[in-house]
Amino acid sequence: MSTELLIVIQAAFAAIVAIVILLLIIRRQKQTIGQLKDILTTVKDEISGENLTGYLQIELDDTTAHCAKDTVALRPDLSAEDMAVSLRFMVLQAELALVQDHVGTKHTPWREKIKNYVNLAEKVLELSKARVDHAAKTLTDTHNEELAAKDQSLAALEEEKQDLQKQVDNLKPLVSCLDSAADDDLSRNELELKLHKALLGICENFPNSEALRELVYLIHEAFHESGPGTKQVSEDAEEPQVIIETPDNFAQSQNIEILNNIINQ
């Protein structure tokens, strides 16, 4: 083998090795450039907030997917689990709006940070009031018949109380007469006169008591006719004095017969 051929073979081999090395270097550089590009893209997304907004959007979609109701909105009739889904959705929505509005800013005022959460708190308060109203309405509807029955019972008791009070008021003349009867200084005639006026007062308090009133007058006359001589009786302050002259021998059987007829009527 000649020297020229060996030199050519060595040169070709060196060229091939150089080409291979160059290809490896180029491949390594491409990998490094790709890694740098990924790093720069990540940094850019973090600076711009796209990663965070994307994450929040994914969580929003996941929350909506786990909602068992027709809508994810807060309602007073939701169960605890459904209400938790609605609250999580609203919180994520408020945070996403905050990030989108203030991405890239160095300093965000506190009022701007809390604004979306204030709106969320107002919705929660409205929901609480609506839930209380809903519970009150449910309770009222459930016990409506029972409450109506109790109202009727109270009305009946009130009517009975008024009737009893009316009866007490009607009997006041007799009560006053009994109170004054405790006075030992009153004579028998004075006591009878007070009782007579009390009975007349009771008759005035009841309708259709003409027969009873007539009976009271007859008893009053019979009391005074049973005594000897002439008795002078003052019926009322407005009535004139009545002078009743009776014989000494009082016909009690006639008056008793009259009283019996009135009682039978």
HELIX and SHEET records of a PDB file:
HELIX    1   1 THR A    3  SER A   48  1                                  46    
HELIX    2   2 GLU A   50  ALA A   65  1                                  16    
HELIX    3   3 ALA A   80  HIS A  102  1                                  23    
HELIX    4   4 TRP A  110  THR A  142  1                                  33    
HELIX    5   5 ASN A  144  ASN A  170  1                                  27    
HELIX    6   6 LYS A  172  SER A  180  1                                   9    
HELIX    7   7 ARG A  188  ASN A  205  1                                  18    
HELIX    8   8 GLU A  210  GLU A  225  1                                  16    
HELIX    9   9 GLN A  252  ASN A  264  1                                  13    
SHEET    1   A 2 THR A 230  VAL A 233  0                                        
SHEET    2   A 2 VAL A 242  GLU A 245 -1                                        
END                                                                             
